[in-house]
Amino acid sequence: MRVGLSTLPDTAEELAYELLAPLGNRWRHTAGVAARAAELAAPLEVDRDVLVAAAWLHDIGYAERTVVTGFHPLDGARHLEQLAWPARIVGLVAQHSGARFVAAARGLAEALAAYPDGGGMISDALTYADQTVGPDGTRVTTGRRHDEMLRRHGPASWNARVDHVRLPHLRAVADRVEHRLALAGVRG
């Protein structure tokens, strides 16, 4: 599959639906993240097509046919790379929501580093969208999302093991995004 830039969000939605719709809440969460990303793009002054496409694709690594390592950001990025998606989107999927912290704990840091996201506000926007949408696709606060994630994954999970370094990162992302939204006159 060769993806043209003018069709990124639509093509991303189609692929996400194909891979994630059978997963119920994972699909609802993804659709909510994509909707949230679409809302954030203009006030944050980021490329809407790239952000929304990455939002649709951020969790495809959970789909059974994409799983190789069991680490969804890396598995999703590798799948997208195989499908010739733009490197910027592949990197955003790989690095979303502080994936580097979990990758380091799992011994996958080098593999994940092969997919840089370029950083900046677009990376923050994807993470913020992901961290403000619950598993069922409804809007939540970052605190509520964090608490729910830890409960769902459990105290022995990789996410719990790196929470002491990942949580400050996620809070800093939320602060940057909410500050930028406030400057644009938009409530986070």
Sequence and secondary structure as in RCSB ss.txt:
>XXXX:A:sequence
MRVGLSTLPDTAEELAYELLAPLGNRWRHTAGVAARAAELAAPLEVDRDVLVAAAWLHDIGYAERTVVTGFHPLD
GARHLEQLAWPARIVGLVAQHSGARFVAAARGLAEALAAYPDGGGMISDALTYADQTVGPDGTRVTTGRRHDEML
RRHGPASWNARVDHVRLPHLRAVADRVEHRLALAGVRG
>XXXX:A:secstr
    GGGHHHHHHHHHHHHHGGGTHHHHHHHHHHHHHHHHHHHHT  HHHHHHHHHHTTGGGSGGG SSS HHHH
HHHHHHHTT  HHHHHHHHHGGGHHHHHHHHT HHHHHTS    HHHHHHHHHHHHTB TTS B  HHHHHHHHH
HHH TTSHHHHTHHHHHHHHHHHHHHHHHHHHHTT   
